[in-house]
Amino acid sequence: MSRPRFLPEPCGDGCDRLMSTAQGKRWTPILQCSADFPPEVFEIAISQLIHHPEYNSTLILRSETVEERTSDMPPSIPALEGFRPIRNIHRRLLPRRPGRDAGLEQHCTLYTSDADEQNRPVVLVLTPILEEGGSLPYYHPAVRHLAFRYVNAEIPLLRIEVDPLPSTPTDLDSRLYRTCLALLDTLHRYGWGALTNYKKRVHHDCIIPREAYQDLYLVMRERHKHLVNEWQEVTDPLKHVFEDIGIATFLMLLWKESFGTQGENGLNDAAVPENLQTAPWKSWPRPPGGFIDLGCGNGLLTHILIAEGYEGHGIDVRARTSWSHYLGATQSHLHTEALDPTAFLEPTAIREHPYLREGVFIIANHADELTPWTPVLATLFSASGYLSIPCCAWTFDEKYERSRVWDYPVPDDSFVDSLNLGGEGGNTSSYSRYRIWLATLSLYCGWAVECETLRIPSTRNWAIVGRKRTAETKEELEISRERAQGIISQVKERGLFKTRIPEGKAKDH
């Protein structure tokens, strides 16, 4: 069942108007549309508007609830004729760019009709909280109050009305009208979704809380945004720089949560570089064996992590132009190497690899052919965990085709549901099936599967995290190891796997 068309129309002189009894003024109705849902759904729809303002403005990071009350309402909220306030949410709007835009606190007040004994909200009023002489940030409309109203008529309507600041244009060409148009469209969509029991298929922040991620990301962005102007590749710097800043932010918080308590495995104070003296993450826990970035490409993710004091290495079959432009600390940790996973059937090869070692955390960010090998290597090397962000679909020795790949057991139907795959079509697309296969492979190798949809500017932002073992006893760990070795044996028997040849002057890195 598809959503009815959104057909907004400007409010004419015939529209009834909200009236503020305290000020004795009538508000200005801006525009309206058919509601297409009953009044009891209105509260669900406006709850989304209250708690997720970032969906309507790219300048807003998120909102935080300061206080919620159902009595002793704040004196600054308007008294509306024919309505009474039943709930007030005092929220704080956080800007996406604090250095440019100011934050703002706001009252979000729900009103019900005086005649409604069920206390169903039919009006939401947003009231900015300003100090004497203060001004509104750019992302907020130039109004004292903005109201979303459910008009319970023969054909129910959604209407937006405002109490504008002096000299604020409200015509169809005004910025205020365009803002209200976007808000009304959003409310109409939320209401229809609530009516049809829409369930969001993609969920962010399943592993790391949104607030912690966003707060650290803002800091990391300021520390590394200069890389956009220093970009040495032909690819889009905005996408790659901010994408890898986002992945680095996620990893830093994941490691903090995963490896002990505050202060464990952190840097020694004597070894802290000057640029990290005020960085709180210098004492955060980190992987005991450092990290290895498989197929590190331009080396940017490795560079950001090393610049923030983390120990690790990046390997790729080809050195990139960027490598020689990073600081020396990064250059010495980027290596040209064609990794051959089939060599690790021999214990000697496992012991002698310089970067894959016990306790290492494996990063496979769009690692292509190495993607399916990630949980296998993590098992063989007793890694502390891994993060895999799959892009192109590869099996161990060829492109992924469901009809030609050996499957691993799926525990039950709830396992697939837990993978947060998103998309439509009941997880039947090739990419969805590939991700299910990767998840069952991880489980087969003895890793508990966690999934996250990363907040990065990429259509391939689904990630699988292994940081806990399902195998706990010595016998169970040995079974997982034997399974990993069995995969290598099968690949060698097929004889299709070919190690890529290192390109360029490998000795230079």
C-alpha positions in Angstrom: 0.0 0.0 0.0 1.6 3.2 -1.2 1.5 6.5 0.6 -1.1 8.9 -0.7 0.2 11.8 -2.7 1.4 14.8 -0.7 -0.7 17.7 -2.1 0.0 20.8 -0.1 -1.9 24.0 -0.6 -1.3 27.5 0.8 -3.8 28.6 3.5 -6.1 31.3 2.3 -8.1 33.9 4.3 -10.8 31.3 4.9 -8.6 29.2 7.2 -9.4 29.4 10.8 -6.5 30.5 12.9 -4.9 29.5 16.2 -5.3 32.3 18.7 -3.0 33.0 21.6 -5.2 34.2 24.4 -2.2 35.7 26.4 -1.1 38.0 23.6 -4.6 38.3 22.0 -3.2 37.7 18.5 -4.1 35.4 15.7 -1.4 33.3 14.2 -0.6 33.1 10.5 -1.6 29.8 8.8 1.0 28.9 6.1 -0.1 25.8 4.4 -2.0 22.5 4.8 -2.6 19.1 3.3 -5.0 16.2 3.8 -4.0 14.2 6.9 -4.7 10.7 5.5 -4.6 9.2 9.0 -6.7 9.4 12.2 -5.9 11.8 15.1 -4.6 9.0 17.3 -1.7 8.6 14.9 -0.7 12.3 15.1 1.1 11.8 18.4 3.3 9.1 16.9 4.2 11.2 13.9 5.1 14.3 15.9 7.2 12.3 18.2 9.5 11.7 15.3 9.7 15.4 14.6 10.5 16.1 18.2 13.3 13.5 18.7 14.8 13.6 15.2 15.1 17.2 14.0 18.3 16.2 12.1 16.0 14.4 9.5 14.8 17.9 8.4 18.0 19.9 8.5 21.5 18.9 7.5 22.7 21.7 9.9 21.4 19.9 13.0 23.4 17.1 14.5 20.7 15.8 16.9 18.5 16.8 19.8 18.9 16.0 23.5 16.0 16.0 25.9 16.7 18.4 28.9 13.4 17.9 30.7 9.9 16.5 30.2 6.9 17.5 32.2 3.1 17.1 32.2 2.3 19.9 34.7 3.7 23.3 35.8 4.2 24.3 32.2 6.9 26.9 31.4 5.5 30.4 31.3 7.0 31.1 27.9 4.8 28.7 26.0 1.6 30.2 24.4 -1.9 29.8 25.9 -4.1 28.8 22.9 -7.8 29.4 22.8 -9.7 26.1 22.8 -6.7 24.0 23.7 -4.8 23.1 26.8 -1.2 21.9 27.2 -0.7 18.3 28.3 3.0 17.7 27.8 6.1 19.7 27.4 9.5 18.5 26.2 12.4 20.9 26.7 15.0 19.9 24.1 18.5 21.1 23.1 19.4 21.3 19.4 23.0 20.5 18.7 24.5 22.0 15.4 26.4 19.8 13.1 29.1 22.5 12.8 29.5 24.1 16.3 32.2 26.5 15.0 29.7 28.0 12.6 26.2 27.6 14.0 25.0 28.0 17.6 23.0 25.5 19.5 19.4 26.3 20.6 17.1 25.2 23.3 13.4 24.8 22.5 10.1 24.0 24.2 8.1 21.3 22.3 4.5 21.5 23.7 1.7 19.2 23.0 -1.9 20.5 23.3 -5.2 18.7 23.3 -8.7 20.1 22.6 -10.6 21.4 25.6 -13.4 19.2 24.6 -11.3 16.0 24.3 -11.5 13.9 27.5 -9.0 11.4 26.1 -6.2 14.0 26.1 -5.2 13.2 22.5 -2.7 15.8 21.3 -3.8 17.6 18.2 -1.3 20.6 18.3 2.5 20.7 18.6 4.0 24.1 19.2 7.8 24.7 19.0 9.0 27.6 21.0 12.7 28.7 20.9 14.2 29.7 24.2 16.3 32.9 23.8 18.1 35.1 26.3 17.2 38.8 26.2 18.7 40.2 23.1 19.6 36.8 21.7 19.1 35.8 18.1 18.0 32.6 16.4 20.6 30.4 14.5 20.3 30.2 10.8 18.7 26.8 10.8 15.7 27.9 12.8 12.7 29.7 11.2 12.3 33.4 12.1 9.3 32.8 14.4 8.3 33.1 18.0 6.3 29.9 17.7 5.7 27.3 15.1 2.6 25.0 15.3 1.8 21.6 13.7 -2.0 21.2 13.9 -4.3 18.3 13.2 -7.6 19.8 12.1 -10.4 17.3 12.7 -12.8 18.2 9.9 -14.9 16.2 7.4 -11.6 15.8 5.5 -8.9 15.9 8.3 -6.1 18.3 7.6 -2.5 18.8 8.7 -1.7 22.5 9.0 1.3 24.6 9.9 0.8 27.9 11.6 3.3 30.4 12.9 3.7 33.5 15.1 6.4 35.2 12.9 9.0 37.7 14.1 8.4 41.2 12.8 9.1 41.8 9.1 9.4 38.1 8.4 8.0 37.3 4.9 5.4 34.5 4.7 4.6 34.5 1.0 5.1 31.5 -1.3 8.6 32.6 -2.3 9.8 33.1 1.3 12.3 30.9 3.1 9.8 30.4 5.9 7.2 29.0 3.4 9.8 26.6 2.0 10.8 25.4 5.4 7.2 24.8 6.4 6.6 22.9 3.2 9.5 20.5 4.0 8.2 20.1 7.5 4.6 19.4 6.4 5.8 16.8 3.9 7.8 15.0 6.7 4.9 15.0 9.1 2.6 13.6 6.4 5.1 10.8 5.7 5.6 10.0 9.3 1.8 9.8 9.9 1.3 7.5 7.0 4.2 5.3 8.1 2.8 5.0 11.6 -0.6 4.2 10.2 0.7 1.3 8.0 3.0 0.0 10.8 6.1 0.9 8.8 9.2 -0.7 10.3 12.6 0.9 9.6 14.8 -1.8 8.0 18.1 -0.1 8.5 19.1 0.7 12.1 22.2 2.8 13.0 24.0 2.9 16.3 23.5 -0.8 17.2 27.0 -1.2 18.6 28.2 2.3 19.4 25.7 4.9 20.8 24.8 7.7 18.4 25.7 10.5 20.9 29.2 9.1 21.6 29.9 8.7 17.9 28.7 12.1 16.8 30.5 13.9 19.6 33.9 12.2 18.8 33.3 12.6 15.0 33.0 16.4 15.3 36.4 16.5 17.1 38.0 14.1 14.6 36.6 16.0 11.6 38.2 19.3 12.9 41.5 17.5 13.4 41.7 15.9 10.0 39.6 18.1 7.6 42.8 19.7 6.3 43.4 16.4 4.4 40.7 17.5 1.9 43.0 20.3 0.7 46.1 18.0 0.7 44.5 15.2 -1.3 46.9 13.5 -3.7 44.6 11.0 -5.5 42.2 11.6 -8.4 39.2 10.4 -6.4 36.8 12.6 -4.6 38.5 14.0 -1.5 35.3 14.9 0.3 33.9 11.4 0.2 37.1 9.6 1.0 38.4 11.9 3.8 35.1 12.1 5.7 34.3 8.5 5.1 37.6 7.3 6.7 37.3 9.9 9.5 33.9 8.2 10.2 35.4 4.7 10.2 38.3 5.7 12.4 35.9 7.3 14.9 33.8 4.1 15.0 36.9 2.0 15.5 38.3 4.1 18.3 35.0 3.9 20.2 34.6 0.2 19.4 38.1 -0.5 20.8 37.4 1.6 23.8 34.4 -0.5 24.6 35.9 -3.8 23.7 39.4 -3.9 25.3 39.2 -3.5 29.0 38.4 -0.5 31.2 39.5 3.1 31.0 43.3 3.4 31.0 44.1 -0.1 30.1 46.3 -0.7 27.1 46.5 3.1 26.5 49.7 5.1 25.7 52.2 5.7 28.3 52.2 9.4 29.2 55.9 9.7 28.5 55.3 8.4 25.0 52.3 10.7 24.1 53.1 13.0 21.2 52.5 16.7 21.8 49.5 16.8 19.5 47.8 14.2 21.6 48.4 15.7 25.0 44.8 16.9 25.3 43.2 13.9 23.5 41.2 11.8 25.9 41.6 8.7 23.7 45.3 8.5 24.5 44.3 6.5 27.6 41.5 4.5 26.0 41.9 0.8 25.6 43.2 -0.4 22.2 43.8 -3.8 20.5 46.6 -5.6 22.3 48.3 -6.6 19.0 47.6 -3.3 17.2 45.7 -3.3 13.9 46.3 -4.3 10.3 44.4 -2.6 7.5 44.0 -5.2 4.7 43.9 -3.6 1.2 44.5 -0.2 2.7 44.5 1.6 -0.7 45.3 5.2 -0.3 46.4 4.5 3.3 44.2 7.3 4.8 42.4 5.2 7.4 45.8 3.8 8.6 47.2 7.4 8.6 44.3 8.8 10.7 44.6 6.0 13.3 48.4 6.3 13.6 48.1 10.1 13.9 45.8 9.5 16.8 48.4 7.3 18.6 47.2 3.9 17.6 49.7 1.2 16.6 49.2 -0.6 13.4 50.0 -1.2 9.7 48.4 -1.0 6.3 49.2 -3.4 3.4 48.2 -3.3 -0.2 49.5 -4.7 -3.5 50.3 -1.3 -4.8 51.7 1.9 -3.2 49.6 4.9 -3.8 50.6 8.5 -4.5 49.4 9.5 -1.1 51.7 7.3 0.8 54.8 9.4 0.3 53.0 12.5 1.3 52.0 11.3 4.8 54.1 12.0 7.8 57.1 9.7 8.4 55.3 7.8 11.2 52.6 6.8 8.7 55.0 6.0 5.8 56.9 3.5 7.8 53.6 1.6 8.6 52.4 1.3 5.0 53.6 -1.8 3.1 53.4 -3.2 -0.4 52.4 -6.8 0.1 50.3 -9.4 -1.8 48.8 -11.4 1.0 48.4 -15.1 0.3 46.0 -16.6 2.9 46.6 -20.1 1.6 50.1 -19.9 2.9 48.9 -19.9 6.5 48.1 -23.6 6.5 51.7 -23.9 7.7 52.3 -23.0 11.4 55.7 -21.4 10.4 54.0 -18.9 8.1 51.6 -17.9 10.9 54.5 -17.4 13.4 56.6 -15.4 10.9 54.2 -12.8 9.5 55.3 -9.4 10.8 51.9 -7.7 11.1 49.4 -10.5 11.5 50.0 -11.7 15.0 48.1 -12.8 18.1 45.8 -10.0 19.4 45.8 -8.0 16.2 42.6 -6.3 15.1 41.9 -6.8 11.4 40.3 -4.1 9.3 38.9 -5.0 5.9 37.4 -1.8 4.5 36.2 -2.6 1.0 39.0 -5.2 0.8 37.4 -7.1 -2.1 39.1 -10.5 -2.5 40.3 -10.4 1.1 36.8 -9.8 2.5 35.8 -13.4 3.0 39.3 -14.3 4.3 38.9 -11.8 7.2 37.2 -14.1 9.8 39.4 -17.0 8.7 42.6 -15.1 9.3 41.2 -13.7 12.6 40.7 -17.3 13.7 44.1 -18.6 12.6 46.0 -15.7 14.2 43.9 -15.6 17.4 43.0 -11.9 16.5 41.4 -9.7 19.0 38.6 -9.0 16.5 37.9 -7.6 13.1 35.8 -5.0 11.2 34.7 -5.9 7.7 32.9 -3.5 5.3 32.2 -5.5 2.2 31.8 -3.9 -1.2 32.4 -6.1 -4.2 31.2 -9.7 -3.6 34.0 -12.2 -3.6 34.4 -15.7 -2.2 37.7 -17.2 -1.4 38.9 -17.7 -5.0 36.3 -16.2 -7.4 33.4 -13.7 -7.7 30.4 -14.6 -5.5 27.6 -16.5 -7.2 25.1 -18.1 -4.8 24.8 -21.3 -7.0 28.5 -21.9 -6.9 29.4 -21.2 -3.3 29.4 -23.7 -0.4 27.0 -22.6 2.3 27.5 -22.5 6.1 24.7 -23.3 8.6 22.1 -20.6 9.4 21.1 -21.0 13.0 17.5 -19.9 12.6 15.3 -17.3 10.9 16.1 -14.7 13.6 19.8 -14.8 12.7 19.1 -13.2 9.3 16.7 -10.7 10.8 19.5 -9.7 13.3 21.9 -8.7 10.5 20.2 -5.3 9.8 20.6 -5.8 6.0 18.1 -3.1 5.0 16.8 -2.9 1.5 13.6 -4.5 0.1 12.7 -7.8 -1.4 13.1 -10.1 1.6 16.9 -10.3 1.5 16.8 -12.0 -1.9 19.2 -9.6 -3.7 22.7 -10.9 -4.6 24.3 -8.4 -2.2 22.0 -9.3 0.6 22.7 -13.0 0.1 26.4 -12.3 0.0 26.2 -10.5 3.4 24.3 -13.4 4.9 26.9 -15.7 3.6 29.7 -13.6 5.2 27.8 -13.6 8.5 27.4 -17.4 8.5 31.0 -17.8 7.6 32.0 -15.7 10.6 29.8 -17.8 12.8 31.3 -21.0 11.4 34.8 -19.7 12.3 33.7 -19.2 15.9 32.9 -15.4 16.0 29.8 -13.9 17.4 28.2 -11.7 14.7 27.4 -8.1 15.3 26.3 -5.8 12.5 26.2 -2.0 12.1 25.1 0.4 9.4 27.9 3.0 9.6 27.3 6.7 9.5 29.6 7.3 6.5 29.0 8.8 3.0 28.9 5.5 1.2 26.2 3.2 -0.2 28.3 0.3 1.0 28.1 1.2 4.7 27.0 -2.1 6.2 29.7 -3.6 8.5 30.1 -6.9 10.3 32.0 -6.9 13.5 33.7 -9.8 15.2 35.0 -9.0 18.7 33.7 -11.9 20.8 34.2 -15.6 20.4 31.3 -18.1 20.4 34.0 -20.7 21.1 35.2 -20.4 24.7 36.8 -23.7 25.8 40.1 -25.0 24.5 38.3 -27.7 22.6 35.8 -25.3 21.0 38.7 -22.9 19.9 40.5 -25.9 18.4 37.4 -26.8 16.4 37.1 -23.2 15.0 40.8 -23.4 14.1 40.3 -26.7 12.3 37.4 -25.2 10.4 39.6 -22.3 9.2 42.3 -24.7 8.2 39.7 -26.8 6.4 38.6 -23.8 4.3 42.2 -23.2 3.2 42.6 -26.9 2.3 39.5 -26.8 0.2 40.6 -23.7 -1.6 44.0 -25.2 -2.3 42.4 -28.4 -3.7 40.2 -26.4 -6.1 43.4 -24.8 -7.5 41.6 -21.6 -8.5 43.2 -19.2 -6.0 45.9 -16.9 -7.4 47.8 -14.4 -5.3 48.0 -11.0 -6.8 51.5 -9.8 -7.8 52.8 -6.8 -5.9 52.9 -3.7 -8.1 55.6 -1.0 -8.2 58.7 -1.0 -6.1 57.8 -3.1 -3.1 61.1 -2.4 -1.4 60.2 1.3 -1.1 57.6 0.6 1.5 
